[in-house]
Every structure is written in structure tokens, then in C-alpha cells.
Amino acid sequence: MSLRNGLALLFLCLTALPLGATDIVWPTTMDRASIRNPQDYLQPTVSGKMESALFGMVREEGKRFHEGIDIRPAKTNADGEPLDLVLAAMDGQVAYLNANVNGPYGRYVVLHHTAAEIPVYTLYAHLAKIEPSLKTAQPVRRGTVIGLMGRTSAGVSPITKDRSHLHFEVGLMLSRGFNRWYDAQPENKQSPNLHGLYNGQNLIGMDPMLILGQPKVDILAALRSQPTALTVGLRTNKMPDFVQYYPALMRGDTSRVAGWYIEFSWQGMPVRWTALDAKSPQLPAGRWRLLEIDQTQRTRLIQRKMLGADGRTPGELLTQSLEVLLSTAR
Ligand SMILES: [Zn+2]
């Protein structure tokens, strides 16, 4: 092949590459063309505050975290129950089906998207019905009907008819060894793990609006766009399951790893991992240590329990997340 032809072929290959773009659809049958503003698709809590339907510390005066977004129905039947169907947002496979109303999510479906730039899960909760033909591990195309929007929940306050919605989440899994960790906790003796790896404690969501509402999205770029809120130095010469599962979030020389410098987003996603060698000043004396805190994010880090009430020491959530991340290191 001549140099010119070679270059032409290279150019063709480069321009034909999808350049990190995963096709994505809105997860309900709502006509997106009819949407003029967020009120057209958001379902707020009984507070009526629109932001309560969004991702973040948006509930109970900023004290309660909402890990996804709540999408309202566009159509209801004569009884006021939703007629909107719930759709797979991206190509993927069925990871988990929970047909019982035995937790705050009610009936829910989890999909896993291994063909995206980084494997993410999406979660669809409070369904009235799960599409009966769905089976675990079955491949699904984006836009496939996975259920009917509803209001199922075994949470403390039932979801009333006028607040029916789809709770939609997207995120990562802390550890594929979560079940072992959960069962080893004495306080969990009385509450068996009903949802295995898809237990909410093992899933860490990001803002779905970073990916929804556009036809194509680079999932990895969306994940990386989350700023660092605090950092932790961790001592272990092992590769935690998280970095084995999500190598795209890891950098540095892993051949002589003595520990990790982990950057967490405010809601507790360990977004960036840097391998440390034995001489690194970030390597803690003990097992792990909180290193830096972005003071502009202090309030929500405290509310989220990533920090203690003093705003300086590790909070319960950070401690638990590190236990889960560490306990399964191989
Ligand atoms: Zn919700």
C-alpha cells in the first residue's frame, strides 16, 4: 500500500470511529419533543419542589440524598395510573430483576451496559409491572420495553397515585465481592441481603442528567467530569476489585503497587485511582487516611456522611465504602 493510500485509510478509520459515543434513549415513552422545561418530565416529592426530583442532596432541606432522577408519566388511565412504558436506555443485558415489593425501590430492573466506554448499570424502580418475557442475562437493545411505570415501594411512605414515576439511576458497582462483605457484618445478621450485588449499598450512582437527553454520550467522559471532592491514601499491595473491573479509572504503574491515591466525588464515587509506590508521600502509615477535602463541597460532604459532622474526619459512608472496596481486594 502506498503512503498516500495508507494515510487515506487511516483517515477513513479515524472518522468512522464512533469516538466514544454510546447511543442512548430516554427511558420512558414520553414524547421528548413535547418537553419545554424540566417540569414537563420531573416528578417532585410531596414538597412540590422541582429539585427534589433531581439527583443530589435535594430532599429534607438537603439532608437526604436522592441517587437518581424521578420521571413523571406523560399519560395516565381513567384511574390516574401511569400508561407510560419504561425502556432500556442503552444496549446491554438484564443484570437483575426484582419482582417483589420488598424494599424502597419496589419492583425494579437493573441493566448492565458492558459495551459502553465503561461498564455501567442503569436501574429502573417503582415499576407497576416488569415485562414478563425478561430474563436475567438476556441481551436487550436500547428502547426495549422492560416494564410499566408505577409507584411500587415498600419504603416508609407509600408513593401516592399522583406521584407515580420512574426512578432512574446510573452508576458503578463498588465490589463484585460485596455479598461476602455484607454477610460478614454482625449488624446484618437480622437483615439478609435480598438483592445480592444489586443491593443499594454496593451501587454508587452519578447524576443521570450527565447522560440523558442526548442521542449519544461518552459514558466514561461523563463519569470523569465529576470533580474530586475528597482524596484518600490507601495502603495495600493488592488490586481492589473496583480497579480490576474499571481499569479505565486507574492510572500509574501497577507492577509495584504499594497503595492507591483515590479521588472521590462528593456523593462517594471513587472516580480516579492512582497507583502509589512504596516511597510515595501519599501512602498512609495505617490502612487508609483521608488526605484532602475540597472545602467548597464541605456542606454536602457532611450531609452525605462522606465527612463527619466536624467536616474534618471521615464520615460513616466513606468508612463503609472503603471497607467494601478493601475487603474484596485479591
Ligand atoms: Zn427517585
Boltz pocket constraint, residues with backbone or C-beta under 6 A from the ligand:
constraints:
  - pocket:
      binder: B
      contacts: [[A, 53], [A, 66], [A, 68], [A, 69], [A, 70], [A, 166], [A, 167], [A, 168]]
      max_distance: 6.0
